């Protein structure tokens, strides 16, 4: 029994240490910059500036498997899997375009430019600019999965219809936490607004 308690104690200390490290990392990691234009009861309207991303198109398989594969590929690139063996800082959120096929994207740190980024070792990793955009965003906590993403995508659509705000079919999932983070988890569903709505 004493050995079991010692093991449990060590595990608890390790768990707390990991969570404290995760919380500290959240405070220092660079995030996709935006300006809040309007706040509504369940969502907000934001303006994002033009930003550079690394991206990979994911196979049409289950969300969990596809995102795991996409994350692994992009993480390999920024951790040195490129022609210069150059490490690139991790940013937040991890973005996924929610269309017929999913595309996962990591934001490139603002100080780096496209012509200075090393060529990925994997040819299916692309570097592209996301144009400036105005979007609506709804937030939810916990761990994301296909069911939650579908629920909050529907909630966002219903809220926008209620407010008479026109939107496009360009939806994204934003995830802000590593899988091992337990507390303060944050996820968002984003949709680009139509031009007429942006001008209001």
Backbone as CSV, one residue per row, in Angstrom:
resi,resn,N_x,N_y,N_z,CA_x,CA_y,CA_z,C_x,C_y,C_z
1,UNK,0.831,-1.209,0.000,0.000,0.000,0.000,0.868,1.262,0.000
2,UNK,1.954,1.248,0.793,2.830,2.407,0.875,3.463,2.717,-0.486
3,UNK,3.853,1.661,-1.210,4.459,1.844,-2.530,3.449,2.465,-3.499
4,UNK,2.208,1.983,-3.418,1.145,2.523,-4.287,0.931,4.004,-4.011
5,UNK,0.903,4.384,-2.725,0.716,5.792,-2.368,1.872,6.650,-2.864
6,UNK,3.085,6.109,-2.775,4.251,6.851,-3.267,4.151,7.062,-4.779
7,UNK,3.772,6.006,-5.491,3.625,6.098,-6.947,2.550,7.119,-7.313
8,UNK,1.417,7.060,-6.587,0.332,8.010,-6.850,0.779,9.437,-6.555
9,UNK,1.557,9.604,-5.495,2.065,10.926,-5.150,2.983,11.487,-6.221
10,UNK,3.872,10.623,-6.730,4.789,11.048,-7.797,4.007,11.416,-9.057
11,UNK,2.995,10.591,-9.355,2.169,10.858,-10.544,1.429,12.187,-10.407
12,UNK,0.924,12.454,-9.195,0.207,13.706,-8.955,1.134,14.910,-9.100
13,UNK,2.334,14.798,-8.558,3.312,15.890,-8.667,3.669,16.133,-10.140
14,UNK,3.865,15.053,-10.893,4.191,15.180,-12.310,3.043,15.830,-13.077
15,UNK,1.808,15.410,-12.753,0.624,15.976,-13.415,0.522,17.475,-13.157
16,UNK,0.664,17.862,-11.897,0.587,19.287,-11.539,1.689,20.074,-12.236
17,UNK,2.895,19.507,-12.277,4.006,20.177,-12.943,3.739,20.405,-14.421
18,UNK,3.193,19.393,-15.086,2.884,19.501,-16.513,1.828,20.568,-16.754
19,UNK,0.796,20.604,-15.897,-0.284,21.580,-16.073,0.196,23.003,-15.812
20,UNK,1.067,23.179,-14.823,1.626,24.512,-14.558,2.498,24.973,-15.721
21,UNK,3.275,24.031,-16.279,4.090,24.348,-17.449,3.200,24.749,-18.623
22,UNK,2.097,24.025,-18.801,1.173,24.317,-19.902,0.544,25.698,-19.744
23,UNK,0.128,26.032,-18.528,-0.476,27.343,-18.279,0.518,28.468,-18.546
24,UNK,1.769,28.260,-18.153,2.806,29.262,-18.393,3.069,29.413,-19.887
25,UNK,3.078,28.291,-20.600,3.323,28.328,-22.042,2.221,29.085,-22.769
26,UNK,0.976,28.922,-22.300,-0.151,29.626,-22.914,0.050,31.136,-22.878
27,UNK,0.677,31.618,-21.827,0.853,33.061,-21.641,1.938,33.640,-22.543
28,UNK,2.845,32.797,-23.027,3.977,33.300,-23.813,3.888,32.962,-25.295
29,UNK,3.014,32.051,-25.684,2.955,31.624,-27.075,2.318,32.713,-27.943
30,UNK,2.855,32.888,-29.139,2.322,33.890,-30.069,1.012,33.392,-30.666
31,UNK,0.010,34.280,-30.760,-1.302,33.890,-31.268,-1.685,34.712,-32.500
32,UNK,-2.635,34.189,-33.255,-3.164,34.807,-34.471,-3.830,36.135,-34.091
33,UNK,-3.269,37.289,-34.497,-3.785,38.577,-34.025,-5.122,38.966,-34.668
34,UNK,-6.002,39.533,-33.875,-7.286,40.003,-34.398,-7.789,41.177,-33.566
35,UNK,-8.789,41.864,-34.127,-9.461,42.963,-33.442,-10.929,42.614,-33.314
36,UNK,-11.499,42.770,-32.127,-12.928,42.521,-31.927,-13.711,43.743,-32.412
37,UNK,-14.625,43.514,-33.345,-15.440,44.599,-33.900,-16.795,44.718,-33.207
38,UNK,-17.394,43.564,-32.874,-18.704,43.545,-32.209,-18.757,42.354,-31.264
39,UNK,-19.474,42.510,-30.157,-19.724,41.400,-29.245,-21.221,41.126,-29.194
40,UNK,-21.587,39.866,-29.365,-22.976,39.430,-29.262,-23.085,38.451,-28.097
41,UNK,-24.275,37.985,-27.831,-24.498,37.128,-26.658,-23.665,35.855,-26.700
42,UNK,-23.603,35.204,-27.859,-22.905,33.917,-27.944,-21.718,33.910,-28.897
43,UNK,-21.492,35.002,-29.600,-20.388,35.059,-30.562,-19.881,36.488,-30.674
44,UNK,-18.761,36.647,-31.386,-18.245,37.984,-31.645,-17.778,38.098,-33.082
45,UNK,-17.754,39.347,-33.574,-17.259,39.634,-34.911,-15.828,40.133,-34.778
46,UNK,-14.938,39.547,-35.576,-13.517,39.879,-35.501,-12.961,40.240,-36.871
47,UNK,-11.878,41.003,-36.833,-11.113,41.310,-38.036,-9.713,40.723,-37.876
48,UNK,-9.318,39.878,-38.833,-7.974,39.291,-38.842,-7.151,39.933,-39.951
49,UNK,-5.887,40.171,-39.680,-4.999,40.724,-40.696,-4.423,39.601,-41.551
50,UNK,-3.850,39.971,-42.701,-3.192,38.980,-43.561,-2.066,38.310,-42.779
51,UNK,-2.026,36.989,-42.834,-1.083,36.236,-41.999,-0.566,35.018,-42.756
52,UNK,0.674,34.662,-42.503,1.330,33.537,-43.165,1.128,32.250,-42.360
53,UNK,0.842,31.151,-43.064,0.625,29.849,-42.431,1.388,28.750,-43.174
54,UNK,1.783,27.724,-42.429,2.152,26.458,-43.049,0.894,25.607,-43.053
55,UNK,0.722,24.769,-44.057,-0.529,24.010,-44.154,-0.299,22.646,-44.777
56,UNK,-1.211,21.741,-44.477,-1.197,20.428,-45.108,-2.638,19.965,-45.281
57,UNK,-2.951,19.471,-46.478,-4.282,18.960,-46.762,-4.400,17.562,-46.183
58,UNK,-5.484,17.312,-45.461,-5.644,16.052,-44.740,-6.489,15.069,-45.533
59,UNK,-6.213,13.778,-45.406,-7.036,12.764,-46.081,-8.442,12.758,-45.520
60,UNK,-9.375,12.327,-46.326,-10.787,12.316,-45.928,-11.076,11.102,-45.046
61,UNK,-10.556,11.165,-43.784,-10.768,10.092,-42.821,-11.312,10.701,-41.543
62,UNK,-11.487,9.894,-40.518,-12.065,10.374,-39.267,-11.276,11.552,-38.711
63,UNK,-11.995,12.490,-38.088,-11.399,13.723,-37.562,-10.178,13.447,-36.702
64,UNK,-10.298,12.536,-35.746,-9.206,12.286,-34.802,-7.954,11.805,-35.515
65,UNK,-8.107,10.857,-36.441,-6.951,10.326,-37.164,-6.346,11.363,-38.100
66,UNK,-7.220,12.122,-38.793,-6.741,13.125,-39.740,-5.979,14.235,-39.035
67,UNK,-6.537,14.725,-37.942,-5.876,15.825,-37.238,-4.580,15.365,-36.584
68,UNK,-4.557,14.139,-36.087,-3.330,13.605,-35.508,-2.228,13.526,-36.543
69,UNK,-2.578,13.080,-37.741,-1.595,12.973,-38.817,-1.130,14.350,-39.265
70,UNK,-2.077,15.280,-39.426,-1.729,16.632,-39.859,-0.848,17.341,-38.859
71,UNK,-1.185,17.221,-37.564,-0.386,17.863,-36.522,1.039,17.314,-36.528
72,UNK,1.160,16.006,-36.658,2.477,15.369,-36.653,3.340,15.876,-37.808
73,UNK,2.737,16.024,-38.986,3.481,16.468,-40.166,3.957,17.916,-40.013
74,UNK,3.052,18.809,-39.583,3.421,20.215,-39.433,4.395,20.414,-38.277
75,UNK,4.203,19.652,-37.195,5.119,19.748,-36.059,6.513,19.293,-36.468
76,UNK,6.597,18.244,-37.277,7.899,17.776,-37.762,8.611,18.875,-38.530
77,UNK,7.861,19.608,-39.359,8.454,20.708,-40.131,9.002,21.790,-39.217
78,UNK,8.204,22.272,-38.259,8.668,23.392,-37.431,9.720,22.969,-36.404
79,UNK,9.809,21.672,-36.104,10.828,21.201,-35.173,12.136,20.831,-35.874
80,UNK,12.230,21.171,-37.190,13.494,20.965,-37.892,13.428,20.082,-39.108
81,UNK,12.245,19.602,-39.476,12.112,18.738,-40.643,12.042,19.548,-41.921
82,UNK,13.120,20.287,-42.209,13.180,21.151,-43.386,14.619,21.209,-43.887
83,UNK,14.822,21.863,-45.027,16.131,21.822,-45.682,17.247,22.470,-44.852
84,UNK,16.898,23.318,-43.898,17.904,23.980,-43.067,17.984,23.398,-41.651
85,UNK,17.184,22.370,-41.389,17.078,21.836,-40.021,16.764,22.950,-39.015
86,UNK,15.988,23.919,-39.467,15.679,25.113,-38.674,14.443,24.886,-37.818
87,UNK,14.516,25.263,-36.546,13.363,25.181,-35.668,12.574,26.484,-35.728
88,UNK,11.261,26.353,-35.777,10.354,27.495,-35.853,9.416,27.422,-34.657
89,UNK,9.206,28.530,-33.990,8.397,28.539,-32.762,6.962,28.103,-33.034
90,UNK,6.400,27.358,-32.088,4.999,26.960,-32.137,4.135,28.172,-31.841
91,UNK,2.985,28.247,-32.507,2.045,29.343,-32.310,0.655,28.769,-32.038
92,UNK,-0.310,29.636,-31.784,-1.684,29.205,-31.569,-2.615,30.179,-32.301
93,UNK,-3.772,29.699,-32.734,-4.256,28.329,-32.584,-3.779,27.420,-33.717
94,UNK,-4.008,26.118,-33.553,-3.952,25.197,-34.680,-5.279,25.376,-35.410
95,UNK,-5.215,25.697,-36.692,-6.429,25.991,-37.459,-6.725,24.870,-38.444
96,UNK,-8.006,24.556,-38.599,-8.421,23.539,-39.566,-9.560,24.102,-40.398
97,UNK,-9.390,24.127,-41.715,-10.467,24.534,-42.606,-11.483,23.403,-42.677
98,UNK,-12.735,23.712,-42.418,-13.791,22.698,-42.383,-14.581,22.728,-43.685
99,UNK,-14.003,22.116,-44.717,-14.674,22.047,-46.007,-14.839,20.581,-46.386
100,UNK,-15.031,20.293,-47.681,-15.201,18.901,-48.084,-14.007,18.057,-47.651
101,UNK,-12.810,18.641,-47.742,-11.615,18.020,-47.188,-11.016,19.013,-46.204
102,UNK,-10.365,18.528,-45.159,-9.809,19.405,-44.136,-8.374,19.785,-44.477
103,UNK,-8.023,21.016,-44.138,-6.648,21.473,-44.249,-6.227,22.008,-42.891
104,UNK,-5.135,21.478,-42.342,-4.625,21.951,-41.052,-3.558,23.008,-41.296
105,UNK,-3.545,24.044,-40.430,-2.613,25.144,-40.611,-1.984,25.550,-39.277
106,UNK,-0.678,25.854,-39.313,0.040,26.469,-38.202,0.412,27.886,-38.623
107,UNK,0.132,28.879,-37.784,0.545,30.238,-38.089,2.063,30.352,-38.004
108,UNK,2.646,31.056,-38.967,4.079,31.346,-38.946,4.308,32.556,-38.036
109,UNK,5.295,32.512,-37.143,5.567,33.689,-36.302,5.695,34.958,-37.136
110,UNK,5.161,36.064,-36.638,5.075,37.313,-37.391,6.440,37.823,-37.860
111,UNK,7.506,37.518,-37.125,8.824,38.040,-37.489,9.415,37.340,-38.715
112,UNK,8.845,36.203,-39.119,9.366,35.450,-40.260,8.574,35.775,-41.528
113,UNK,9.265,35.829,-42.654,8.640,36.117,-43.936,8.710,34.885,-44.837
114,UNK,7.830,34.846,-45.836,7.717,33.665,-46.687,9.032,33.320,-47.379
115,UNK,9.732,34.339,-47.879,10.965,34.054,-48.633,12.126,33.623,-47.751
116,UNK,11.970,33.750,-46.427,13.051,33.334,-45.523,12.779,31.991,-44.856
117,UNK,11.582,31.424,-45.075,11.245,30.145,-44.463,11.938,29.001,-45.191
118,UNK,12.435,28.011,-44.465,13.082,26.858,-45.115,12.068,25.982,-45.835
119,UNK,12.512,25.330,-46.890,11.657,24.435,-47.663,11.365,23.176,-46.848
120,UNK,10.077,22.776,-46.740,9.743,21.558,-45.986,10.344,20.317,-46.637
121,UNK,10.712,19.351,-45.831,11.180,18.070,-46.366,10.039,17.290,-47.013
122,UNK,8.816,17.502,-46.544,7.645,16.807,-47.090,6.952,17.728,-48.099
123,UNK,6.793,17.248,-49.327,6.287,18.080,-50.420,4.827,18.498,-50.250
124,UNK,4.051,17.774,-49.420,2.646,18.146,-49.259,2.425,19.228,-48.208
125,UNK,3.500,19.715,-47.594,3.396,20.864,-46.699,3.578,22.129,-47.526
126,UNK,2.611,23.017,-47.472,2.644,24.250,-48.248,2.744,25.455,-47.308
127,UNK,3.280,26.553,-47.846,3.349,27.816,-47.106,2.497,28.822,-47.868
128,UNK,1.490,29.371,-47.202,0.558,30.252,-47.911,0.116,31.402,-47.018
129,UNK,-0.317,32.472,-47.679,-0.850,33.624,-46.961,-2.370,33.503,-46.868
130,UNK,-2.876,33.633,-45.645,-4.309,33.768,-45.444,-4.628,35.255,-45.545
131,UNK,-5.540,35.643,-46.443,-5.832,37.072,-46.602,-6.525,37.656,-45.376
132,UNK,-6.519,38.986,-45.296,-7.264,39.663,-44.238,-8.737,39.273,-44.364
133,UNK,-9.416,39.116,-43.233,-10.807,38.659,-43.278,-11.579,39.146,-42.056
134,UNK,-12.888,39.246,-42.227,-13.794,39.533,-41.115,-14.610,38.283,-40.862
135,UNK,-14.668,37.857,-39.615,-15.288,36.575,-39.284,-16.209,36.708,-38.075
136,UNK,-17.030,35.685,-37.888,-17.770,35.496,-36.641,-17.145,34.304,-35.931
137,UNK,-17.060,34.372,-34.602,-16.392,33.322,-33.823,-17.233,32.950,-32.607
138,UNK,-17.367,31.644,-32.386,-18.040,31.127,-31.199,-17.063,30.210,-30.466
139,UNK,-17.096,30.245,-29.148,-16.087,29.548,-28.341,-16.717,28.409,-27.538
140,UNK,-15.927,27.343,-27.299,-16.352,26.279,-26.390,-15.126,25.658,-25.733
141,UNK,-15.324,25.007,-24.606,-14.225,24.440,-23.841,-14.087,22.937,-24.010
142,UNK,-13.221,22.341,-23.206,-13.012,20.894,-23.227,-12.223,20.427,-24.433
143,UNK,-12.283,19.124,-24.671,-11.606,18.528,-25.816,-12.553,18.521,-27.011
144,UNK,-12.062,18.931,-28.158,-12.889,18.982,-29.361,-12.995,17.609,-30.002
145,UNK,-14.113,17.360,-30.652,-14.309,16.161,-31.462,-15.306,16.505,-32.572
146,UNK,-15.568,15.571,-33.449,-16.454,15.833,-34.587,-17.844,16.277,-34.140
147,UNK,-18.366,15.651,-33.091,-19.705,15.984,-32.621,-19.776,17.404,-32.088
148,UNK,-18.804,17.790,-31.246,-18.794,19.149,-30.685,-18.622,20.195,-31.782
149,UNK,-17.735,19.914,-32.722,-17.509,20.863,-33.813,-18.799,21.074,-34.598
150,UNK,-19.519,19.990,-34.893,-20.781,20.098,-35.631,-21.828,20.883,-34.829
151,UNK,-21.894,20.632,-33.520,-22.865,21.321,-32.661,-22.616,22.827,-32.652
152,UNK,-21.354,23.221,-32.450,-21.065,24.654,-32.346,-21.069,25.349,-33.700
153,UNK,-20.782,24.613,-34.745,-20.939,25.168,-36.090,-22.406,25.504,-36.334
154,UNK,-23.298,24.598,-35.930,-24.733,24.825,-36.084,-25.200,25.988,-35.208
155,UNK,-24.705,26.058,-33.977,-25.078,27.158,-33.081,-24.658,28.503,-33.654
156,UNK,-23.467,28.549,-34.242,-22.991,29.796,-34.829,-23.859,30.200,-36.016
157,UNK,-24.199,29.244,-36.860,-25.053,29.543,-38.011,-26.412,30.078,-37.562
158,UNK,-26.998,29.430,-36.550,-28.310,29.862,-36.064,-28.248,31.266,-35.477
159,UNK,-27.177,31.555,-34.729,-27.034,32.884,-34.121,-26.863,33.956,-35.195
160,UNK,-26.118,33.658,-36.240,-25.921,34.622,-37.319,-27.213,34.852,-38.092
161,UNK,-27.980,33.788,-38.325,-29.281,33.941,-38.986,-30.196,34.826,-38.152
162,UNK,-30.190,34.612,-36.842,-31.030,35.410,-35.943,-30.673,36.890,-36.017
163,UNK,-29.387,37.186,-36.117,-28.915,38.573,-36.158,-28.950,39.162,-37.574
164,UNK,-29.290,38.334,-38.565,-29.335,38.818,-39.942,-27.971,39.109,-40.526
165,UNK,-26.959,38.362,-40.090,-25.586,38.554,-40.567,-25.277,37.485,-41.611
166,UNK,-24.962,37.918,-42.819,-24.688,36.975,-43.910,-23.275,36.426,-43.797
167,UNK,-23.145,35.126,-44.038,-21.837,34.479,-43.922,-21.586,33.555,-45.102
168,UNK,-20.347,33.158,-45.265,-19.942,32.286,-46.366,-19.964,30.827,-45.896
169,UNK,-19.465,29.936,-46.745,-19.331,28.523,-46.348,-17.913,28.197,-45.902
170,UNK,-17.104,29.223,-45.622,-15.715,29.012,-45.214,-15.621,28.996,-43.688
171,UNK,-15.728,27.798,-43.138,-15.670,27.589,-41.694,-14.293,27.047,-41.296
172,UNK,-13.900,27.362,-40.063,-12.623,26.898,-39.519,-12.830,26.452,-38.070
173,UNK,-12.025,25.495,-37.667,-11.908,25.152,-36.249,-10.570,25.665,-35.751
174,UNK,-10.577,26.356,-34.603,-9.349,26.824,-33.962,-9.191,26.109,-32.624
175,UNK,-8.064,25.427,-32.439,-7.763,24.771,-31.171,-6.528,25.399,-30.549
176,UNK,-6.619,25.787,-29.277,-5.562,26.570,-28.643,-4.682,25.779,-27.674
177,UNK,-4.982,24.514,-27.428,-4.279,23.786,-26.375,-3.636,22.502,-26.889
178,UNK,-2.539,22.125,-26.223,-1.932,20.818,-26.481,-2.841,19.732,-25.893
179,UNK,-2.775,18.504,-26.421,-3.656,17.434,-25.934,-3.526,17.144,-24.441
180,UNK,-2.323,17.365,-23.876,-2.104,17.040,-22.468,-2.599,18.124,-21.517
181,UNK,-3.030,19.266,-22.043,-3.532,20.336,-21.180,-4.948,20.020,-20.725
182,UNK,-5.183,20.097,-19.427,-6.491,19.750,-18.855,-7.316,20.996,-18.549
183,UNK,-6.659,22.028,-18.015,-7.377,23.213,-17.560,-7.331,24.328,-18.610
184,UNK,-8.352,25.190,-18.530,-8.395,26.394,-19.362,-8.332,26.068,-20.852
185,UNK,-9.004,24.999,-21.267,-9.009,24.629,-22.679,-9.934,25.561,-23.457
186,UNK,-9.511,25.915,-24.678,-10.278,26.860,-25.493,-10.307,26.394,-26.943
187,UNK,-11.497,26.362,-27.504,-11.705,26.013,-28.907,-12.670,27.025,-29.511
188,UNK,-12.576,27.204,-30.821,-13.483,28.138,-31.492,-13.877,27.614,-32.864
189,UNK,-15.097,27.961,-33.276,-15.529,27.785,-34.653,-15.598,29.182,-35.269
190,UNK,-14.987,29.334,-36.431,-14.887,30.622,-37.119,-15.547,30.486,-38.490
191,UNK,-16.251,31.521,-38.915,-16.766,31.542,-40.285,-16.520,32.925,-40.887
192,UNK,-16.080,32.958,-42.119,-15.887,34.230,-42.808,-17.243,34.825,-43.166
193,UNK,-17.350,36.145,-43.022,-18.600,36.834,-43.337,-18.597,37.301,-44.775
194,UNK,-19.794,37.482,-45.329,-19.908,37.989,-46.681,-19.516,39.454,-46.727
195,UNK,-19.135,39.939,-47.889,-18.625,41.298,-48.050,-19.603,42.343,-47.530
196,UNK,-20.880,42.180,-47.822,-21.882,43.161,-47.374,-21.913,43.262,-45.881
197,UNK,-21.747,42.124,-45.169,-21.768,42.120,-43.715,-20.528,42.807,-43.161
198,UNK,-19.414,42.674,-43.852,-18.162,43.262,-43.387,-18.228,44.784,-43.380
199,UNK,-19.042,45.325,-44.282,-19.088,46.772,-44.433,-20.028,47.437,-43.442
200,UNK,-20.761,46.678,-42.654,-21.725,47.252,-41.709,-21.004,47.898,-40.538
